Each structure stands twice: as structure tokens, then as C-alpha cells.
């Protein structure tokens, strides 16, 4: 697909996401522990495409039941609450089956990214979150924060960086409970990650990166600390670094790298939160994103003439939504769900607040 104005292949992308709901693409079959994230990409993508209406009630309920089936409900032992949250798939659930050793059961832990995508998917599906074990999820999040303010992804040790801090903030925002986060430590970690370039890396002394900047700025926004944490000069330097990531029409994750579809959202959403999205050449950016479409199967790829995948398809489409292109539903840049789904979440927050007030009267 080259030359002239490119068309957005809405119907093919809807079919692509519908296939992802039914079976993992061949290129993703080895990622069973991340199946929850694939579901989130498909559901949120269909939502932005206004394609969720094609799911009947039986299919919707099946999806909701499957998500809840991957929630880890802790036993009475308080230490086990750190193993709460949501799994990404069912492959490790056998570790808790009858007859498994206690040592094996510790392998079946919640993952903070899968917990975020599970909760986001439930919100997108219109669920009321009533079956979420909120105390256990909060204990899970609290157990994963490191002394420097960052977060592990799961119990028992893992990488700890900006990605998982964002997931923690998103979880707490969705459940409207920030008690699990040491906010001062988290803000300090973010500010310490700012490099000499004026942008954020995954942590202190690490290279500035488009994805890290998103996680940092979206976290500050969700925690209500964005305006008080960054000076005017810091914001201007960060915006300058982000705008300079536009190369060849698309957006790159860091200097001297080729443009990549996913940064349409990561960089675009960061600029949107900072109120500077209009500084990009949005026409050229749209053309780049559409050049990565697969005209046969649907879906978007990382680069033109590459194979599509769920992550790049969703982030490319959510990036186009930020640009208000192709009649897509508006997306919330901080939670990365549609504004319609966010409105549903805010109504849930109001209902919980109202019920809490009536109980204290």
C-alpha cells in the first residue's frame, strides 16, 4: 500500500480483533501468560472501532467470566495476599491444584500488568467490578513497591521500573484506592529518572524512551501530581524531546531509531496529557500508521511490510483516536480506554461513594 491517500480499513481491523478473541494469532501462541493483555488489546480496539456491539450477551458474559476465572483469591494467610491480583493466563493455575506442593503454589502469582489489563477489560465490558477482591488486589500492589518507589511486576522478584509503576497507578485509579502506593516515593523515582536530555528513562541513569515517558507522565497524572511535580522548564524540555521523535512521518521511541506504530500512542498520549499534541504533523503521522495496515488480514504492524500483531494494531488505532482521525471513539490518554468506558468507570466511582456515604449516616 503506497502512493496517494491511504484508507483506514475499519472492517478488516474489526475482523482481526474478533479473531484475536477466539484464538491467539500464531505469532503469539507461546505467550499464554500474557493472554489477558491480548484480550485487552482486542476489546479496547473493538471499543474504539465501535465494534463491541457485534458481541452478543452470551459472548460478553463468557469473556467476563473468563477474566474473573483468572483472579487469584488468597487464603487467610496474609502473606498469600501478595500473590493476589490476576493471572495472565491459565498455564500456571495448575500449581494450585489439589495435590500440588506448597512450593509449587508460589509459582502461581498475580502479575501487575495482567491485573491492570484485567480491570480495564472489565470496565470496557461494562462490568460493575463487584467480584473484584479489592483488599487482596490492594495488598498485592502494596507488596510489589520497592524502597526506591518503583514496582516489581510480580512477587518473588522481577524487573522493577516505570512500566509497573504505571500499572500500579492505573489499578489504584480504577479501584479509587491509592492507599497501596507510597506516592512520595513514586514521584521521587519518576523525577530521578529524568535524563540529561530532559526526558524520562525506565529508571535512574537509564536512556530516555518514549514508552517510559508515557508511563511516567500518565502515572503523575493519575496520582494527581503532574502539575506540582514538573516545573515549566522541565515540561518544555520534555515536550521538545517528544516532538523531536517524529521521523519519516511516524514516531520513534528514541533518537536514531526507525518510526514504530506503537509510539503513535506512547508519544502521542504523553503529548496529549501535556497539552502539546498539536505540535506534531498529524497528517504525516496518520499516513505512516495506515502504511502498516495489512490489506488482507487486517491489523497493523510495527513497520510497513511487516506482520501485524495485537499490540501494534491496538496502539496504532488508539493513537489515531488521539488525533481524532477516522471516526474512532475518543480515547482517554491516561488509562488507555475509550472515553465512553471511562464515563462508565466514573459512574461506578460515584455509586461506590454514594453507598459509602449512606453506610456512615
N, C-alpha and C positions, 0 to 999 in steps of 0.2 A: 504494500500500500504506500505509494509515494506519488508526489506531484499533486498540486492543487489542494483544494479544501477537503479535509477528511471528515467522514461522517461518524458519529457515535453509534455504535452497534448495540443499542439498548437491548433488543430482543435476544440477541445471542449471548449477551452477558447475563441476562436473567436465566437462560438455559444453562449456562456454565455454572452459576451458583446453585441451581436446582440439582445439578449432577453432583456437586460437592456435598450436598445434604444427604444424598443417597449412598454415595460410595467415595472414598478418598481417591483423588487422582493417583495414577500410577507413580508419579514422581514423589508422592507424599505418603505412600503406604508404610514406610518404615518409621513414621512419626506418630505412632499410636498415642504416646504420652502427651502429644500436643493436639490431639483431636478436638479438644474444646476450643482451641484458638481457631482451627479451621472452621468449626461451626460458627463462631462469632463473625469471622470474615464473611461467610456466606449469608448469615442472617442480616447483618448490618448492611451488607452490599445490596441484598434484595430490598431492604427497607428504603435505602436511598434511591433505588431504581423504581420504587413503588411496586415491587413485585411480591411482597408478602401476602397480598390478597389472594394469590394463587394457591396458598396453603389452606386446606380445609381444616375444620376443627379437630378432626382425628389426628391429622399430621402435626398440628400445632401442639396438641396435648402430648403426643408421643415425644416431641422434641423437649418439652418442658420436663416430662418425667425422666427422660434420659439425663438431662442436666442434673436434676436432683439425685439421680442414682449414683452420681459421682461425687456427691458431698460426703466427706468423712465425718461421721458423727462420733465424737470422742466418748470414751468411757468415763467413769467417775474420777479416775486418777487425773489430777490437774495437769500433770506433765504431758499427758496424752493430748491435751488441748492444743499444744504446739503442733500436733500432727493433724489438726482440723483443716478446714478450708475445702477446696475442690481439687480432685484429680484432673489430669488432662485426658485420661483415657482409662480403660478397664484393665490394661495389661498387668498392673501391679496389684489389683484388688485381690488376687488370689493369695497374696501374702497374709491377708487377714482371715482367710477361710478357716473353717474348723480343722484343727489338726496341725496348723502351721505353728512353727515355733515363735516365741516372743521376739527372738532376734530378727526373724523374717518380717514380723508385723511392722517393724520400724521402717521398712523399705517403702511402705505404703503411706506416703506423706502428701499432704496438700502442697500445691505449688502456687505461689503468689500471683503469677501471671494467669494461670488457669482459673484461679479464684476470681480475679478481675474480669476475665472474659466470660466466665460462667454467669456472674451477676449482671454484666452488661447484656448478655444474651437474654436473660430472664426479663430484664427491663424492656428490651426490644420486643419481646413476645407478649408484653402486656401483663406479665405475672405480678402478683402483689408482694412477692418476697416473703410471704408468711411462713414458708417452710425452711427458710434460711436460719441456721443456728447462729444467731448474731453473737452471743457471748463467746462461742467457740471460734468463730471467724476472727473476732477482735483479739482473742488470746493468741491465735495463730499469727496475725500480723505483728503483734507486740513482740512475740518471741523471735521474730526474724530481723528486728532492727539491731544494727551493730553499734558499738560505742561511738563511732565517728559519725553516726547519723544515717548512714546508708543502710540498705536492706539486703539480706540473703534472699534467694529465690525459694528455698525450701529448708526444712530442718535437717541438720546433720552436716551443714557446710556446702557452700557453692560459691559461685561468683557473687560479689556484692558490689552493686553500682547503681547508677542513676535509673536504669530501666525498672528495677524492682522497687525503688523508692516511688516512682510514678504509680506503679500498680498499687502500692500501699495507700497512697493518697486517693486514688480513684475508688478503691474499695471503701475507704472511710467516708468519702463523699457520698457514694451510693447509699450506704447504710446510715449516713448522717451521725457518725460517731468517730471523733478524732482522738479519743482517749488512748488509742493504741499506739499513737505516734508521739515521740519526743520531737515536737515541732521545731524548737530552737536548734536542736542538733541537726535536724534535717536541713533547715535553712542554711546553717553554717556549712554543711557538707556541699550544698549547691554552690554557695558563694566561693568556697575554696577550690571548686572545680573550674573556675574561670581562668582560662589560659592567657598568655601574653597577647593572643590575637583578639581578646575581648569576647570570646565565646566559650561555651562550656564543653568539657570532656566528660567521660564516664566517671571521673574522679579526679582527685588532686594530681597535678603534674601529667595528666593524660591529654592526648591530642583532642582539640575541639572537633566536634562531629555534629552533623545535622540532627541525627536521632537523639543524641544526648541533650542537645539544646532544647528539643521538644519536651523531653521528659523533665528537664529542669524547670522550664518556664511553665509548663502545664501544671507541675506539682505546686509551684509557688502560687499559681492562680487558684487551684483547688483548695489550697490551705489558707487562702485569703491574705497572702504575704507578698504578692508581686509588687505592689506599689511601694510598700515600706522597705523592701529588700534591695531594690536596684536604684541607683542614682540616675539622674538624667543622662550623664555622660556614659554610664555603663550601658544603658538602654540603647543609646545612639551607636555605640561601638558594636553592640550585638546585632542591631538591625543592619548596619553596614556589612558585617560579616555574612549575615544571612542572604542579603540581596546579591552579594557577590558570588553566591553559589549558583546563580543562573548561568548556564553554559550550554551553547548549542540549542537554546530554546528550553531545555529541561533543567532540572535542578540536581546538583551533585551533593553528596554527603560531606565532602571535604575537598580542599584545593587539589587540583591536578588529578581528579578522578572523573570518569565519564558520567554524564547525567543518568539518573536512575528514576524509574517511575515512582517508587515509594516515597521519594523526597518531595514529591508534589504535595503530599500531606505533611510529612515531618517538618519540612522547612516552611511550607505554606501555612500550616496551622500555627506554628510559632510566631510568624509574622502577623497572622490574624489576631492572636491574643495580644500582641504588642501594638496593634492598630496600624500596621505598616504593610499590609498585603498588597495595597495598590501600587507599591513601588516596583513590583515585578512586571515583566512583559507577559501578561496573562494570555494574549493571543498566541504567542510563540510557545508558551508552556502547554497550552491545550493541544496544539499541533503535535508537540513531542509525545504527549501521553497517548493521543489517538494513533500515533505511528507504531505503538507497541501492541495494538489490538491484534488478535488472531481472527481473521475474517471467516474462518471455518468453524472452529470450536467455540469461539467467544473467549473472553478472558483477556487480561493484559499481562505483558511480560515485563521483566526488569529493563530490558533494552529492546529496540526494534529487531525483528527477525529472530527472536528467542522464544522459548516455550513459555506459555502463560502459567501462572500459579495463583493460588488463592490470595496470598498476602499482597502481591503487587496488583492484582485485579482490584481488590478492595481499596488499597491505599491510593491507587490511581483514580478510582471513582470518587472516593471521599475528597481527594484533592481537587477534582473538577467541581465537586459540590461547593467547596470553599470559594472557588472562583465564580460561583453562580452560573455555571455553564450547563448546557444540555438538559435543562428542565429536571435536574435532580433535586431531591428534597434537601433542604439546608441541613448541614451537619454541625454539631457543636464541636468546636476545635479542642476543647479541653478533655472531654470524656470520649470523644470519637464515636458518638452515636448520633442519630438524627435529632433535630430539634423537637420533633414530634415525640420521640422516645424520652427525651429529656423532660418534656412537659408532663408526661406520664409519671416520671420519677418524682418531679416536684409535687405532683398531686399526692403521691404516696407519702412524701415527707409531711405535707400538710395534714393528711389523715392521721399519721402517727403522732404528730404534735397535738392535734385536737384530742385524740384518745388519751394521751398522756395528761393533758390539762384536766380532762373530765375525771380522771382517776385521782387527781390530787385535790379535787374540790370536796 
